[in-house]
């Protein structure tokens, strides 16, 4: 997803025209530190929806997180195009813990709870 938000005024997600046509959507998650590991604290998708939407792609480990300066604090986002996972983005504060970000999202996708 580009950062030209909002180009399409009627789009509820603030996407540009090309991202809206491609069906791209960014789902944000907030992570917290539990002991020495990261855990998903909140997100735009529930654990069940995360498992259904991106579970196979997250568990396969085909995508590595990248650092994006527009994310703040301990947040990360999944960019999905329909049911396909395009990229994982993390805040600069998490740049030294990218493996833990991916593992936290995988653990979130394995959860069976209805909400965070």
C-alpha positions as CSV (number, residue, x, y, z in Angstrom):
1,X,0.0,0.0,0.0
2,X,1.2,3.4,-0.8
3,X,1.2,6.3,1.6
4,X,-1.0,8.6,-0.5
5,X,-3.9,8.5,1.9
6,X,-6.7,9.5,1.4
7,X,-6.8,10.0,-2.4
8,X,-10.2,8.4,-2.8
9,X,-12.5,10.4,-0.6
10,X,-15.3,7.8,-0.5
11,X,-13.0,4.9,0.5
12,X,-13.5,4.0,4.2
13,X,-9.9,2.8,4.6
14,X,-8.2,5.9,3.1
15,X,-6.6,4.1,0.2
16,X,-5.4,5.5,-3.0
17,X,-7.2,4.6,-6.2
18,X,-4.7,1.9,-7.4
19,X,-4.8,0.2,-3.9
20,X,-8.6,0.3,-3.8
21,X,-8.8,-1.2,-7.3
22,X,-6.3,-3.9,-6.4
23,X,-8.3,-4.7,-3.2
24,X,-5.3,-3.9,-0.9
25,X,-6.1,-3.3,2.8
26,X,-3.8,-2.8,5.7
27,X,-4.7,-4.4,9.0
28,X,-3.0,-2.9,12.1
29,X,-1.9,-4.7,15.2
30,X,-0.5,-3.4,18.5
31,X,2.1,-5.6,20.1
32,X,3.2,-5.8,23.8
33,X,6.2,-7.1,25.5
34,X,5.5,-10.2,27.7
35,X,8.7,-11.3,29.4
36,X,11.2,-11.2,26.6
37,X,8.8,-12.0,23.8
38,X,6.2,-10.0,21.9
39,X,2.5,-10.8,21.9
40,X,-0.4,-9.3,20.0
41,X,-2.3,-7.0,22.3
42,X,-5.0,-5.7,19.9
43,X,-5.8,-5.7,16.3
44,X,-8.2,-4.9,13.5
45,X,-8.7,-8.6,13.0
46,X,-9.8,-11.1,15.7
47,X,-7.5,-14.2,16.1
48,X,-10.0,-16.3,14.2
49,X,-10.2,-13.8,11.3
50,X,-6.4,-13.5,11.3
51,X,-6.1,-17.3,11.1
52,X,-8.7,-17.5,8.3
53,X,-7.3,-14.6,6.3
54,X,-3.5,-14.9,6.7
55,X,-2.9,-18.0,8.8
56,X,-1.5,-20.2,6.1
57,X,0.8,-17.5,4.8
58,X,2.0,-16.5,8.2
59,X,2.7,-20.1,9.3
60,X,4.5,-20.8,6.0
61,X,6.9,-18.0,6.8
62,X,7.2,-16.8,3.3
63,X,7.1,-13.1,4.1
64,X,9.6,-11.2,6.2
65,X,8.6,-8.0,8.1
66,X,10.0,-4.7,6.9
67,X,10.4,-1.4,8.8
68,X,8.1,1.5,7.9
69,X,8.5,4.9,9.5
70,X,4.8,5.8,9.4
71,X,4.0,3.2,12.1
72,X,4.4,4.4,15.7
73,X,5.4,2.7,18.9
74,X,4.9,-1.1,19.0
75,X,2.5,-1.4,16.0
76,X,2.7,-3.6,12.9
77,X,0.5,-4.1,10.0
78,X,-0.4,-6.8,7.5
79,X,-1.1,-5.7,3.9
80,X,-3.6,-8.0,2.3
81,X,-4.8,-8.1,-1.3
82,X,-8.0,-10.0,-1.0
83,X,-6.9,-13.3,0.7
84,X,-3.3,-12.9,-0.3
85,X,-0.7,-11.6,2.2
86,X,1.5,-9.1,0.4
87,X,3.7,-7.7,3.2
88,X,4.2,-7.3,6.9
89,X,5.3,-3.9,8.2
90,X,6.7,-3.0,11.6
91,X,7.4,0.2,13.5
92,X,11.0,1.5,13.6
93,X,11.0,0.7,17.4
94,X,10.7,-3.0,16.5
95,X,13.5,-3.0,13.9
96,X,15.7,-5.2,16.1
97,X,12.9,-7.6,16.8
98,X,11.5,-8.5,13.4
99,X,11.7,-12.2,14.0
100,X,9.7,-11.7,17.2
101,X,7.1,-9.6,15.3
102,X,6.6,-12.5,12.9
103,X,6.4,-15.0,15.7
104,X,3.9,-12.9,17.6
105,X,1.6,-12.7,14.5
106,X,2.0,-16.5,14.0
107,X,1.0,-17.1,17.6
108,X,-1.9,-14.7,17.2
109,X,-3.1,-16.7,14.1
110,X,-2.9,-20.0,16.1
111,X,-5.1,-18.6,18.9
112,X,-8.6,-19.9,19.2
113,X,-10.1,-16.9,21.2
114,X,-12.8,-14.8,19.7
115,X,-11.0,-11.6,20.6
116,X,-7.7,-10.2,21.7
